[in-house]
Amino acid sequence: MTNPDSVKLFYSYSHRDEQYRVQLEAHLSTLRHQNLIEEWHDREIVPGQEWQGVIDNRLEASKVILLLISADFINSDYCYETEMRRAVEKHEGARLLSCR
C-alpha cells in the first residue's frame, strides 16, 4: 500500500558500501512498514533503463537524500560530483526558501 504522504528517500552510496546501505534500510524498516517513507536506490534500476536519467529523476523527486559517505564514496566521481553536489544544492535551496 502506497501512502501519498510518505517521504521519498534516496540512498546515495558507493556499491562497495552496499552492506551499510542494507543495514541502514533495516534500521529504517519501522518507518517503511508504517508507510512513512518510500525508499529508492540504484539497485532498483531495471535492465534496459537509461540509468543516469532514472537516477536524476529519483534525486529530483526525493525529499531526503541520505549520503553514505566513505572513502569509496569520495573516490567515486559519480557519487561525489553528481549525487552529492545535487543533494547539497537541494539542501541549500530548501534552506534559502525557509529563511524567506
TASULVEN-V52310 format. One record per residue. N is the residue number from 0. D_LAST is the distance of its C-alpha to the last C-alpha in Angstrom with 2 decimals. Layout:
n->[N	N]
d_last->[D_LAST	D_LAST]
This chain:
n->[0	1	2	3	4	5	6	7	8	9	10	11	12	13	14	15	16	17	18	19	20	21	22	23	24	25	26	27	28	29	30	31	32	33	34	35	36	37	38	39	40	41	42	43	44	45	46	47	48	49	50	51	52	53	54	55	56	57	58	59	60	61	62	63	64	65	66	67	68	69	70	71	72	73	74	75	76	77	78	79	80	81	82	83	84	85	86	87	88	89	90	91	92	93	94	95	96	97	98	99]
d_last->[36.18	32.67	29.76	27.13	24.55	25.65	23.32	24.42	25.32	26.55	29.02	29.11	32.33	35.50	38.44	40.35	38.03	38.51	40.20	37.03	34.99	37.72	37.59	33.82	34.32	36.96	34.67	32.12	34.90	34.23	30.78	32.49	35.30	32.94	31.26	27.88	27.54	28.84	29.84	30.74	32.39	34.38	37.72	36.97	37.33	40.40	43.14	43.03	39.27	37.56	35.94	33.25	31.93	32.01	30.11	27.46	27.03	26.86	24.31	21.98	22.70	22.24	19.43	21.05	22.95	25.46	26.81	30.32	30.65	34.23	36.47	37.30	33.64	33.09	36.39	35.36	33.95	32.44	30.79	29.52	28.71	27.59	26.44	24.87	23.17	21.63	20.57	18.84	17.13	15.91	14.76	12.89	11.26	10.33	9.10	6.79	5.53	5.53	3.81	0.00]
